[in-house]
Amino acid sequence: MPELQRLRPDHAPALLAFERENRGYFARSVPDRGDAYFTGFSARHAALLAEQADGSCHFHVLVDEEGAVLGRVNLVDVADGEAELGYRIAERATGHGLATSAVRQVCGIAGAEYGLRALRAATYADNAGSRAVLVRAGFVAVGEVEVEGRAEVRYRRETAARGLIGPRSEGA
């Protein structure tokens, strides 16, 4: 059973392998990270750990029994009790509910451990899979914007830190 873990220094090799193996798959739905991401991965990983240590971000990896990374779920731009959620799941691991489960887990952690009251997320309007994951994890669409010529749907979810569990109710 895959396990969600907070990002650590020793995750670097498995995380780099995950990003390399899925680069083409991810580039079909989100902008490619570019070659510099891979050539400077060690420095980037260290920078992520520093951001995590100062509380401005919280990074998580979903690992299998052998320690291979199957996905990542990140909370970035932490400020004023809120953060932006982003995630990606390996192509070979899609269709098994792992994204929904991992996102739900991070939503719980966000409120219970990080004290966040709300999370924001966004995905392209034509990314039905990602939109479904967010809705199943309790996010509610709050608007749509155009980003570089593509429609992007914005979502929001209150966390248990504010006393709400699941989707935000009307009038809450």
Backbone as CSV, one residue per row, in Angstrom:
resi,resn,N_x,N_y,N_z,CA_x,CA_y,CA_z,C_x,C_y,C_z
1,MET,0.849,-1.188,0.000,0.000,0.000,0.000,0.890,1.245,0.000
2,PRO,0.692,2.168,-0.959,1.482,3.395,-0.989,1.316,4.205,0.291
3,GLU,2.375,4.894,0.656,2.388,5.688,1.884,2.764,7.131,1.562
4,LEU,2.023,8.061,2.133,2.321,9.472,1.987,3.370,9.848,3.025
5,GLN,4.455,10.467,2.586,5.538,10.865,3.485,5.909,12.314,3.229
6,ARG,6.298,12.996,4.304,6.807,14.362,4.175,8.161,14.274,3.472
7,LEU,8.421,15.191,2.562,9.659,15.181,1.788,10.883,15.240,2.703
8,ARG,11.851,14.374,2.403,13.106,14.296,3.165,14.287,14.312,2.188
9,PRO,15.486,14.572,2.699,16.668,14.559,1.826,16.856,13.230,1.094
10,ASP,16.579,12.119,1.762,16.818,10.811,1.132,15.800,10.449,0.058
11,HIS,14.781,11.254,-0.143,13.831,11.018,-1.230,14.387,11.473,-2.586
12,ALA,15.471,12.230,-2.592,15.967,12.853,-3.825,16.137,11.875,-4.989
13,PRO,16.841,10.755,-4.832,17.018,9.879,-6.003,15.702,9.338,-6.561
14,ALA,14.802,8.916,-5.698,13.521,8.368,-6.150,12.651,9.465,-6.765
15,LEU,12.712,10.666,-6.216,11.929,11.772,-6.756,12.441,12.165,-8.138
16,LEU,13.755,12.218,-8.306,14.326,12.529,-9.616,13.936,11.455,-10.631
17,ALA,13.987,10.196,-10.244,13.584,9.110,-11.145,12.113,9.266,-11.543
18,PHE,11.267,9.581,-10.590,9.841,9.807,-10.843,9.639,10.922,-11.868
19,GLU,10.310,12.040,-11.672,10.153,13.180,-12.580,10.669,12.846,-13.979
20,ARG,11.795,12.153,-14.060,12.342,11.766,-15.373,11.419,10.785,-16.091
21,GLU,10.979,9.760,-15.383,10.137,8.725,-15.986,8.805,9.274,-16.478
22,ASN,8.303,10.301,-15.845,6.977,10.827,-16.165,7.000,12.175,-16.873
23,ARG,8.171,12.622,-17.281,8.294,13.948,-17.881,7.359,14.125,-19.075
24,GLY,7.375,13.212,-19.997,6.520,13.317,-21.175,5.050,13.249,-20.825
25,TYR,4.704,12.382,-19.901,3.317,12.241,-19.461,2.814,13.538,-18.830
26,PHE,3.610,14.120,-17.929,3.199,15.365,-17.283,3.098,16.515,-18.292
27,ALA,4.015,16.541,-19.256,4.044,17.634,-20.235,2.801,17.644,-21.130
28,ARG,2.049,16.560,-21.162,0.806,16.549,-21.941,-0.288,17.354,-21.267
29,SER,-0.162,17.619,-19.962,-1.238,18.343,-19.276,-0.778,19.585,-18.517
30,VAL,0.498,19.732,-18.260,1.028,20.918,-17.587,2.335,21.323,-18.276
31,PRO,2.732,22.575,-18.150,3.982,22.995,-18.789,5.178,22.164,-18.308
32,ASP,6.062,21.818,-19.225,7.261,21.042,-18.907,8.174,21.839,-17.975
33,ARG,8.841,21.137,-17.078,9.741,21.795,-16.125,11.006,22.316,-16.790
34,GLY,11.367,21.782,-17.933,12.565,22.219,-18.641,13.799,21.447,-18.206
35,ASP,14.807,21.454,-19.049,16.035,20.692,-18.785,16.764,21.165,-17.532
36,ALA,16.718,22.457,-17.250,17.431,22.994,-16.084,16.934,22.369,-14.782
37,TYR,15.653,22.019,-14.725,15.099,21.374,-13.527,15.849,20.076,-13.229
38,PHE,16.138,19.316,-14.270,16.779,18.016,-14.094,18.281,18.143,-13.865
39,THR,18.944,19.054,-14.568,20.389,19.204,-14.377,20.717,19.839,-13.028
40,GLY,19.816,20.661,-12.503,20.033,21.297,-11.205,19.188,20.691,-10.104
41,PHE,18.810,19.418,-10.258,17.869,18.807,-9.327,18.368,18.813,-7.882
42,SER,19.633,18.507,-7.645,20.144,18.451,-6.265,19.967,19.786,-5.546
43,ALA,20.322,20.856,-6.229,20.164,22.186,-5.634,18.692,22.509,-5.437
44,ARG,17.853,22.126,-6.384,16.412,22.378,-6.279,15.817,21.618,-5.104
45,HIS,16.226,20.358,-4.941,15.729,19.554,-3.823,16.121,20.192,-2.490
46,ALA,17.356,20.643,-2.391,17.823,21.309,-1.165,17.018,22.588,-0.912
47,ALA,16.703,23.312,-1.962,15.912,24.545,-1.809,14.499,24.230,-1.330
48,LEU,13.914,23.149,-1.846,12.581,22.751,-1.391,12.593,22.405,0.092
49,LEU,13.601,21.683,0.517,13.710,21.319,1.933,13.888,22.558,2.808
50,ALA,14.603,23.554,2.308,14.765,24.807,3.054,13.436,25.545,3.164
51,GLU,12.660,25.576,2.076,11.334,26.206,2.112,10.415,25.470,3.087
52,GLN,10.534,24.162,3.111,9.724,23.368,4.025,10.125,23.658,5.476
53,ALA,11.409,23.772,5.713,11.903,24.034,7.069,11.436,25.389,7.587
54,ASP,11.326,26.379,6.684,10.892,27.709,7.153,9.362,27.847,7.179
55,GLY,8.644,26.783,6.762,7.190,26.788,6.855,6.461,27.440,5.701
56,SER,7.188,27.891,4.681,6.519,28.554,3.564,5.915,27.555,2.573
57,CYS,6.327,26.293,2.686,5.806,25.223,1.833,5.827,23.913,2.613
58,HIS,5.014,22.968,2.168,4.999,21.619,2.745,4.930,20.645,1.576
59,PHE,5.935,19.780,1.480,6.047,18.865,0.353,5.867,17.430,0.825
60,HIS,5.172,16.632,-0.002,4.886,15.237,0.340,5.105,14.362,-0.876
61,VAL,5.562,13.141,-0.639,5.688,12.167,-1.709,4.875,10.930,-1.352
62,LEU,4.334,10.303,-2.364,3.605,9.054,-2.213,4.556,7.962,-2.682
63,VAL,4.955,7.077,-1.771,5.952,6.055,-2.110,5.350,4.655,-2.001
64,ASP,5.867,3.753,-2.858,5.410,2.368,-2.792,6.278,1.586,-1.809
65,GLU,6.027,0.293,-1.705,6.717,-0.553,-0.721,8.227,-0.603,-0.948
66,GLU,8.674,-0.398,-2.209,10.105,-0.425,-2.518,10.764,0.946,-2.407
67,GLY,9.991,1.964,-2.085,10.532,3.314,-1.948,10.470,4.145,-3.212
68,ALA,9.873,3.602,-4.287,9.717,4.377,-5.515,8.624,5.419,-5.321
69,VAL,8.835,6.596,-5.857,7.849,7.658,-5.769,6.770,7.437,-6.826
70,LEU,5.526,7.410,-6.377,4.373,7.273,-7.258,3.667,8.604,-7.477
71,GLY,3.954,9.574,-6.623,3.317,10.869,-6.761,3.837,11.857,-5.751
72,ARG,3.394,13.062,-5.929,3.740,14.121,-4.975,2.534,15.020,-4.794
73,VAL,2.391,15.521,-3.574,1.316,16.460,-3.241,1.963,17.566,-2.429
74,ASN,1.885,18.777,-2.945,2.581,19.897,-2.333,1.630,21.008,-1.913
75,LEU,1.988,21.674,-0.849,1.305,22.884,-0.394,2.332,23.998,-0.483
76,VAL,2.084,24.969,-1.342,3.046,26.045,-1.557,2.406,27.394,-1.245
77,ASP,3.258,28.384,-1.141,2.816,29.755,-0.872,1.948,29.838,0.382
78,VAL,2.415,29.221,1.446,1.703,29.245,2.720,1.734,30.675,3.277
79,ALA,0.558,31.210,3.529,0.446,32.559,4.105,-0.973,32.770,4.603
80,ASP,-1.097,33.442,5.706,-2.397,33.827,6.255,-3.352,32.641,6.402
81,GLY,-2.814,31.485,6.802,-3.642,30.313,7.048,-4.120,29.576,5.812
82,GLU,-3.543,29.901,4.667,-3.929,29.259,3.415,-2.692,28.827,2.644
83,ALA,-2.911,27.936,1.662,-1.834,27.489,0.785,-2.422,27.020,-0.530
84,GLU,-1.582,26.928,-1.540,-1.955,26.413,-2.852,-1.552,24.948,-2.927
85,LEU,-2.495,24.082,-3.297,-2.235,22.653,-3.422,-1.927,22.314,-4.873
86,GLY,-0.908,21.478,-5.045,-0.577,20.956,-6.366,-0.205,19.492,-6.214
87,TYR,-0.450,18.715,-7.247,-0.110,17.295,-7.160,0.151,16.734,-8.547
88,ARG,0.859,15.621,-8.574,1.082,14.857,-9.797,1.296,13.403,-9.418
89,ILE,0.739,12.522,-10.229,0.802,11.085,-9.986,1.450,10.434,-11.198
90,ALA,2.288,9.436,-10.978,2.950,8.718,-12.058,1.929,8.122,-13.011
91,GLU,2.255,8.108,-14.277,1.342,7.556,-15.279,0.951,6.125,-14.943
92,ARG,1.908,5.327,-14.491,1.627,3.917,-14.195,0.722,3.737,-12.975
93,ALA,0.538,4.792,-12.179,-0.254,4.694,-10.946,-1.629,5.349,-11.066
94,THR,-1.956,5.887,-12.243,-3.251,6.552,-12.392,-4.374,5.525,-12.485
95,GLY,-5.576,5.991,-12.168,-6.754,5.146,-12.300,-7.003,4.206,-11.144
96,HIS,-6.267,4.392,-10.049,-6.425,3.521,-8.877,-6.872,4.274,-7.631
97,GLY,-7.241,5.536,-7.782,-7.695,6.339,-6.650,-6.572,6.907,-5.794
98,LEU,-5.324,6.744,-6.233,-4.194,7.224,-5.424,-4.164,8.746,-5.314
99,ALA,-4.472,9.430,-6.403,-4.459,10.895,-6.359,-5.499,11.408,-5.376
100,THR,-6.706,10.892,-5.469,-7.770,11.334,-4.564,-7.397,11.045,-3.118
101,SER,-6.913,9.845,-2.864,-6.531,9.475,-1.497,-5.418,10.366,-0.964
102,ALA,-4.383,10.589,-1.767,-3.254,11.409,-1.323,-3.667,12.863,-1.100
103,VAL,-4.489,13.400,-1.994,-4.948,14.786,-1.830,-5.799,14.903,-0.568
104,ARG,-6.683,13.951,-0.343,-7.495,13.977,0.886,-6.598,13.933,2.128
105,GLN,-5.586,13.073,2.102,-4.683,12.975,3.251,-3.984,14.303,3.509
106,VAL,-3.487,14.923,2.462,-2.790,16.202,2.630,-3.748,17.279,3.113
107,CYS,-4.988,17.249,2.667,-5.977,18.214,3.166,-6.157,18.059,4.675
108,GLY,-6.212,16.824,5.149,-6.326,16.578,6.587,-5.107,17.046,7.349
109,ILE,-3.939,16.752,6.809,-2.675,17.169,7.426,-2.580,18.696,7.452
110,ALA,-3.031,19.318,6.358,-2.959,20.781,6.263,-3.654,21.456,7.432
111,GLY,-4.823,20.949,7.800,-5.553,21.533,8.917,-5.025,21.088,10.257
112,ALA,-4.833,19.781,10.409,-4.460,19.211,11.707,-3.024,19.507,12.119
113,GLU,-2.089,19.438,11.184,-0.674,19.597,11.536,-0.087,20.954,11.182
114,TYR,-0.559,21.534,10.086,0.018,22.804,9.646,-0.835,24.001,10.026
115,GLY,-2.017,23.755,10.573,-2.892,24.837,11.019,-3.485,25.679,9.906
116,LEU,-3.554,25.134,8.703,-4.109,25.892,7.584,-5.636,25.819,7.619
117,ARG,-6.271,26.921,7.331,-7.734,26.995,7.338,-8.346,26.681,5.981
118,ALA,-7.601,26.937,4.906,-8.144,26.736,3.565,-7.022,26.439,2.574
119,LEU,-7.413,25.739,1.517,-6.488,25.427,0.435,-7.084,25.890,-0.882
120,ARG,-6.211,26.321,-1.778,-6.607,26.693,-3.132,-5.974,25.687,-4.091
121,ALA,-6.571,25.494,-5.237,-6.003,24.645,-6.273,-6.500,25.154,-7.615
122,ALA,-5.827,24.758,-8.675,-6.243,25.146,-10.018,-5.841,24.041,-10.983
123,THR,-6.628,23.886,-12.026,-6.301,22.937,-13.087,-6.922,23.443,-14.375
124,TYR,-6.371,23.003,-15.485,-6.947,23.383,-16.769,-8.353,22.815,-16.881
125,ALA,-9.236,23.572,-17.476,-10.636,23.166,-17.612,-10.776,21.866,-18.391
126,ASP,-9.849,21.596,-19.302,-9.928,20.369,-20.100,-9.264,19.159,-19.434
127,ASN,-8.793,19.322,-18.197,-8.176,18.208,-17.469,-9.237,17.580,-16.560
128,ALA,-10.082,16.753,-17.162,-11.214,16.166,-16.437,-10.766,15.321,-15.252
129,GLY,-9.677,14.590,-15.400,-9.198,13.740,-14.309,-8.807,14.557,-13.085
130,SER,-8.059,15.607,-13.299,-7.622,16.447,-12.189,-8.805,17.158,-11.547
131,ARG,-9.734,17.616,-12.365,-10.928,18.272,-11.827,-11.715,17.296,-10.948
132,ALA,-11.828,16.044,-11.393,-12.563,15.035,-10.621,-11.878,14.749,-9.296
133,VAL,-10.550,14.670,-9.287,-9.812,14.439,-8.046,-10.107,15.554,-7.056
134,LEU,-10.031,16.796,-7.511,-10.259,17.923,-6.603,-11.674,17.902,-6.029
135,VAL,-12.656,17.635,-6.856,-14.044,17.597,-6.369,-14.216,16.448,-5.374
136,ARG,-13.678,15.265,-5.683,-13.795,14.130,-4.761,-13.088,14.408,-3.436
137,ALA,-12.072,15.262,-3.473,-11.333,15.607,-2.254,-11.967,16.783,-1.510
138,GLY,-13.123,17.252,-1.973,-13.838,18.283,-1.236,-13.616,19.700,-1.699
139,PHE,-12.951,19.902,-2.821,-12.753,21.249,-3.350,-13.993,21.685,-4.119
140,VAL,-14.244,22.984,-4.098,-15.379,23.577,-4.794,-14.833,24.577,-5.807
141,ALA,-15.335,24.506,-7.045,-14.926,25.472,-8.066,-15.391,26.862,-7.657
142,VAL,-14.480,27.834,-7.765,-14.811,29.202,-7.360,-14.608,30.212,-8.486
143,GLY,-14.182,29.742,-9.644,-14.003,30.663,-10.756,-13.182,30.054,-11.863
144,GLU,-13.133,30.783,-12.959,-12.365,30.348,-14.118,-11.629,31.554,-14.678
145,VAL,-10.393,31.338,-15.068,-9.576,32.385,-15.672,-8.881,31.812,-16.895
146,GLU,-8.351,32.693,-17.717,-7.581,32.247,-18.871,-6.106,32.434,-18.557
147,VAL,-5.326,31.368,-18.745,-3.889,31.406,-18.498,-3.190,30.950,-19.776
148,GLU,-2.451,31.865,-20.395,-1.727,31.563,-21.626,-2.636,30.911,-22.668
149,GLY,-3.835,31.464,-22.821,-4.761,30.991,-23.828,-5.565,29.754,-23.475
150,ARG,-5.414,29.263,-22.248,-6.175,28.076,-21.822,-7.033,28.419,-20.614
151,ALA,-8.235,27.861,-20.589,-9.128,28.076,-19.452,-8.638,27.262,-18.267
152,GLU,-8.562,27.921,-17.123,-8.126,27.276,-15.892,-9.225,27.458,-14.844
153,VAL,-9.599,26.364,-14.187,-10.624,26.411,-13.150,-9.935,26.520,-11.799
154,ARG,-10.385,27.464,-10.988,-9.843,27.675,-9.647,-10.771,27.015,-8.630
155,TYR,-10.164,26.409,-7.605,-10.902,25.689,-6.568,-10.488,26.172,-5.190
156,ARG,-11.338,25.886,-4.217,-11.060,26.221,-2.813,-11.662,25.127,-1.938
157,ARG,-10.991,24.882,-0.812,-11.482,23.916,0.161,-11.108,24.397,1.548
158,GLU,-12.089,24.462,2.419,-11.825,24.760,3.823,-11.270,23.484,4.459
159,THR,-10.484,23.632,5.507,-9.935,22.464,6.194,-10.567,22.320,7.574
160,ALA,-10.281,21.196,8.202,-10.811,20.930,9.541,-10.281,21.917,10.573
161,ALA,-9.188,22.607,10.259,-8.650,23.589,11.199,-9.658,24.699,11.450
162,ARG,-10.557,24.888,10.511,-11.572,25.922,10.647,-12.895,25.325,11.155
163,GLY,-12.872,24.029,11.425,-14.068,23.399,11.943,-14.955,22.783,10.881
164,LEU,-14.505,22.818,9.625,-15.281,22.230,8.544,-14.567,21.012,8.011
165,ILE,-15.310,20.006,7.674,-14.740,18.818,7.061,-15.448,18.620,5.731
166,GLY,-14.679,18.403,4.682,-15.283,18.187,3.377,-15.503,19.507,2.659
167,PRO,-16.380,19.490,1.670,-16.608,20.692,0.878,-17.162,21.832,1.712
168,ARG,-16.846,23.003,1.318,-17.348,24.201,1.982,-18.848,24.297,1.750
169,SER,-19.589,24.515,2.795,-21.041,24.635,2.652,-21.416,26.080,2.392
170,GLU,-22.569,26.270,1.772,-23.067,27.612,1.513,-23.234,28.353,2.836
171,GLY,-22.805,29.584,2.862,-22.947,30.426,4.041,-21.900,30.191,5.097
172,ALA,-20.964,29.284,4.829,-19.923,29.003,5.833,-18.799,29.999,5.739
